[in-house]
């Protein structure tokens, strides 16, 4: 059981790194001066799905950290 949780933690950590790197940058840059960045700030469905998937993988990672950290899984 311990090996399974370690494996899930390693896979979720690598997947979390990839998912975070896939996010688009949220900075306005120079477009923030004239409020021009607000024109194109609607969130597309692909990015909404990416946000949900990132949150799920992060939750799995946190659960694995607590299970391993507190010694619940032996």
Secondary structure, 3 states (H helix, E strand, C coil): CHHHHHHHHHHHHHHHHHHHHHCCCCCCHHHHCCCHHHHHCCCCHHHHHHHHHHHHHHHHHHHHHHHHHCCCCC
